[in-house]
Amino acid sequence: MTLFNSILIAEAAGPSALSTFLPMFAIMGIFYFLLIRPQQQMRKKQELMRSKLAKNDKVITESGIHGIITGVTDKTVSIKVAEGVSMKFERFAIAQVLSESKTSED
């Protein structure tokens, strides 16, 4: 058998398992680094922000309500939205902290 005949026989047997699954693994890797991983990092950042909520922080809720935090519990925050108007929200409803309260603990 010559080298040429053995190459023809190997190609006739079909592609290897590695060459078959390699494109699929590459696509899965691309999806992970372009979609899944950034989403996980954003979720961790949001959870950290929500865990650090404190009184007098200026915040925006997921529904777009602006206010100042007047009270914080484990699951909820009270937000002053106008003079004499306070609303209670779940922590996960806070979308963004505009400015943090300035507490000096030096």
C-alpha positions as CSV (number, residue, x, y, z in Angstrom):
1,M,0.0,0.0,0.0
2,T,1.3,3.4,-0.8
3,L,0.9,6.6,1.1
4,F,-1.6,7.9,-1.4
5,N,-3.8,4.8,-1.0
6,S,-3.8,5.0,2.8
7,I,-4.8,8.7,2.7
8,L,-7.7,7.8,0.4
9,I,-8.8,5.0,2.8
10,A,-8.7,7.4,5.8
11,E,-10.8,10.0,4.0
12,A,-13.3,7.4,2.9
13,A,-13.8,6.3,6.5
14,G,-15.2,9.8,7.3
15,P,-14.2,12.8,9.4
16,S,-12.9,12.3,12.9
17,A,-15.0,13.1,15.9
18,L,-12.8,16.1,16.8
19,S,-13.3,17.7,13.4
20,T,-17.0,17.1,13.7
21,F,-17.5,18.6,17.1
22,L,-14.8,21.4,17.0
23,P,-17.1,24.0,15.2
24,M,-19.9,23.3,17.8
25,F,-17.5,23.8,20.7
26,A,-16.1,27.0,19.1
27,I,-19.6,28.4,18.8
28,M,-20.4,27.5,22.4
29,G,-17.3,29.2,23.5
30,I,-18.1,32.3,21.5
31,F,-21.6,32.4,23.0
32,Y,-20.2,32.1,26.5
33,F,-17.7,34.9,26.2
34,L,-20.0,37.3,24.3
35,L,-23.4,36.6,25.9
36,I,-23.4,34.6,29.1
37,R,-20.3,35.9,30.9
38,P,-21.1,39.6,30.5
39,Q,-24.6,39.0,31.7
40,Q,-23.3,37.2,34.8
41,Q,-20.9,40.0,35.6
42,M,-23.7,42.6,35.2
43,R,-25.9,40.6,37.6
44,K,-23.2,40.4,40.2
45,K,-22.6,44.1,39.9
46,Q,-26.3,44.8,40.4
47,E,-26.5,42.5,43.4
48,L,-23.5,44.3,45.0
49,M,-25.0,47.7,44.3
50,R,-28.3,46.6,45.9
51,S,-26.6,45.1,49.0
52,K,-24.8,48.5,49.6
53,L,-28.0,50.6,49.6
54,A,-28.0,53.1,52.5
55,K,-30.1,55.9,53.9
56,N,-29.9,59.2,51.9
57,D,-28.8,57.5,48.7
58,K,-30.4,59.1,45.6
59,V,-31.8,56.2,43.5
60,I,-33.8,55.4,40.4
61,T,-36.2,52.4,40.4
62,E,-36.7,50.0,37.6
63,S,-39.9,51.8,36.8
64,G,-38.1,55.2,36.5
65,I,-39.1,56.7,39.9
66,H,-36.4,59.0,41.3
67,G,-36.1,59.4,45.0
68,I,-34.0,59.4,48.2
69,I,-33.8,56.4,50.4
70,T,-35.2,57.1,53.9
71,G,-35.1,53.6,55.3
72,V,-33.6,50.2,54.5
73,T,-34.5,46.7,55.7
74,D,-33.3,43.3,54.5
75,K,-35.8,43.0,51.6
76,T,-37.2,46.5,51.2
77,V,-36.3,50.2,50.9
78,S,-38.4,53.2,51.7
79,I,-38.0,56.0,49.2
80,K,-39.0,59.7,49.6
81,V,-40.3,60.8,46.1
82,A,-41.8,64.1,47.2
83,E,-42.4,66.2,50.3
84,G,-44.5,64.0,52.6
85,V,-44.7,61.1,50.0
86,S,-42.7,58.0,50.8
87,M,-43.0,54.7,48.9
88,K,-41.8,51.2,49.8
89,F,-40.0,49.1,47.2
90,E,-38.3,45.7,47.1
91,R,-34.5,45.9,46.9
92,F,-34.5,44.3,43.4
93,A,-36.6,47.2,42.1
94,I,-33.7,49.6,42.5
95,A,-32.0,50.0,39.1
96,Q,-29.4,52.6,39.8
97,V,-27.8,54.7,42.6
98,L,-27.2,58.2,41.4
99,S,-25.2,59.4,44.4
100,E,-24.3,57.7,47.6
101,S,-24.7,59.2,51.0
102,K,-21.6,60.8,52.5
103,T,-21.0,59.1,55.9
104,S,-17.7,59.8,57.5
105,E,-16.3,56.9,59.4
106,D,-12.7,58.0,59.7
